[in-house]
Amino acid sequence: MNKIYPSAAAALDGVVQDGQLIAVGGFGLCGIPEALIEALRDSGKQNLTAISNNAGVDGFGLGKLLETRQIKKMISSYVGENKEFERQYLAGELALEFTPQGTLAEKLRAGGAGIPAFFTKTGVGTLVAEGKELREFDGETYVMERALVPDVSLVKAHRADKSGNLQFRLTARNFNPAVAMAGKMTVVEVEEIVETGAIAPDDVHLAGIYVHRLVLNASPEKRIEKRTITEAPRDHAAQTEKAGAST
């Protein structure tokens, strides 16, 4: 079975539809499937519910889908860094299911493992628990959380072989394996595709059984979400300037 598609648009053709539940890997802008997000935007599909740790930034990542109003609801754990997200939410134009980060990861992991629900103490006594089943175990109260099984998962990995076995790079792994496992249909964007068997078994981070389609994006932008630079102390800067003037 050939899993490799010639472009991100081709990889999403016949897969994405209006009103779907879409999961997208990444954390901030680290490990996001840039080409697949753009292809989803260009598809024009509407009324999407997006599962992601956050919604990118204005003009990049899932922020592109917010700009085109293709997302009607976000299931996420962090809503900062995106002014358009804030504007739409406060204006009542965007629904938000705010989910603690560990709970979000477990909801995806459970979905991929075939576990329909689980109990956790996180969120008990807060808005997160409203309308959900509470149960006591060993004298402690827990809230029941339903697993997430997205219609389509969009994932970024560093390398794949032709069978879809994946290797992630450092912290870009983040939510991607759980997102990949949870999806009914998983489409993966990678920077390199090698022959089956070229990745040593111990270096395979996710088995190809979870991957349905692959697309090569050899040169992603990998934009930095926020760059912070430490400024030199004023006295040090003055001394440096004085030394330069005396030479």
N, C-alpha and C positions, 0 to 999 in steps of 0.2 A: 504494500500500500504506500503510494507516494504522498507524503505529508507536506512537501515543500511547494509553496505557491510563489509566483513571480513578483508579487507586490502585496502590500498591506491591503489595498482595496480588493484584490482578488481573493485574499485570505478571508475577508469578511463577507464576500459576495454570497448571498443565499443563507447567511448565518444570522446576521443582525436584523431585527425587525422592530417596528414601533412597539412601545409599551413593555419592552423586556427588562429583566433584572440583569444588570451587567456588573461584574466585579472587575476591578482594575488593580493590578499590583503596584507596588511602590510605596515609598515613605517620603513625604515632601516631594522633591523632584528626583530623589535617588531611586533608581531602578524602575522608572516608569516606562511603559511601552510607547514611546513617542510617536512612531510611525502608525501604530494601530489606533491611537487616540485621534490622530489627524484623519485617518481613513474613516473612522466612525463619524467624525464631524462631517466629512465630505459626503457620507452616505445620506445625510439628511434625516436619519431616523429620529423620531420624536417620542416624548413622554417616557423617557428612560428613567429607571431607578438605578442609581450608581452606588455600588459598594466600594469604598476606598478609605484608607486611613484619613485622607484629607482630599481637598479638591484642587490641588496644584496651586498655581498663583495666577494673577490676572494675565491673560494672554498666553499661558503655557500650561501644558499638562491638561488636566480636566477643566482648567479655567477656560480653555477654548470651547468646550461644550456648554459651559455656563453662558458664555457670551452669545452663543447662537440659540440659547433657550431650549436645548435638546434634553436637558435633565430636569425632571419634575420633582425628584426626591433624591436626597443624599442619605446614605447610611454610613456614617463616619465617626471618627473619634476626635478629630481636630479640625477646627473651622477657621483658624487664623490665616494670615498671609494672603487673603483673597478678598479684596474690597467688593467685587461684584457678587461674591457669595454672600457677604454680609448684607449688601443692599437688597438682594433678592429675598433673603430670609426675613429681614426686618419688614419688608414690604408685603410679605405674605405670598410671594410669587414662587417660593421654593420650600418644599417640605423637608424637614430634617429629623431623622431618627438618630439622636445622639447616643453613641455607644462607647462605653469604656474601652480603651485600646486592647487590653488583654481579653476582654469579653468578645470584641470583634474578631480577634485572631482565633479564639476558641470556637466561635460560631462558624467560621469558615473551615477550621480543622474538622469540626464535628460533621459538617456537611460533606466533606470529602471522605470521611470515615463511615458514613451511613448512620450516624447517630442523630436522631431527630431533635433531641433537646438535652439540656444538662442543667444542673443547679449550681449556682455560685452565690457567694456572699456579697460580691461587688454590686453596688447599686441599691442594696436593701435600705429602705428608709429615705430614698431620694426619688426624684422624678423618673429616673431610669426604671424603677420597679412598678410604676403606676400601671394598673390594668393587667399585670402579670401574676401568675400563680406563685404564692409563697408557701414554703413547706419547712417544717422544723426537723433538723437532724441533730441528735445529741445535744439538745438544748439551744442550738443556734438556728437562726432564721436564714433561709436561702431563697433566692428568686430563680424561677425557671426561665431559661433563655432558649429560644428556638434556633436551630441550626440554619445556616444560609446555604442555599443551593442555587447559584445563579444560572440563568439560561446560557449566558456566554461569559467566559473569563478571558481577559486580555492580560498577558503576562510578558515580562521582560526577563530574559536569561542572557548570560554572556556567550555560551556556546551550546550547540546541540549537535548530535549526530543525526543521520538520516532517519533513524528510527524514533527520534524525538526525545531521547535521553538528554537530560539537561544538566548543565553546570552553571552555577551562579557565581558572581564575583563579589567577594567580601560582603559589605553591608547592603549591597544592591539585592541580596537575597530577600531580606525583610519579609514582606507579606506574600511575595510571589509564589513560593511553593504551596502555601495554604490556598491561595486563590486558584492556582492551577488544579489542585486536587478537587476543589469544590465544584467546579464548573461542569455543567452538562456537556458543553462544547468549549474546549480550551484552545485558544489561538496564541501562539508564542512568537515573539519577536526576538531575534538573536543577532549577535555581531559576527558570528562565525558558524558555519555548518561543515562538519567533518564526516568522514565515512563511519558507518556503524562499526563499533569496536575500537575506534581511535581514542575514545575516552576510557581510561582505566575504570574498571567497575567501582573501585573505592572512591573515584572522583565524580561519580554520578550522584548528583544531589536530588534528582527527581526522575523516576522511571518514565520511559516514553509511553507507557500505557495510559497516562493521564493527558497526553498531548495529541490533539487531533490535527492541527495545522501549524506549519512553520513558515515564517517569512524572514528573509535576511535584511537587516539594516546595519550595514558594516560601519557606518559613520554617524551615529546618533549625536545630537548636539550636547547632551549631558549638561544642561544649564545648571549653574550653581544657584540655589534658592536664595541664599543671603550670604554675602561676603562680609566678614568682619576683620578689620585690620587694626592692630594695636598701634596707637600713636606713640612716638618717642616723647619722653618727658621734655618739658620746655627747656629746662636748663641744659639737658644733653643736646638738644637741637641748637641752642645758642652757642654752646661750646664748639659744636661741629662747624657752624657757620663762621665763628671767629678763627678757628684753625684753618679753614679754607681761605679766608681773606689774607692770612699771614704768609701763605706759601707762594 
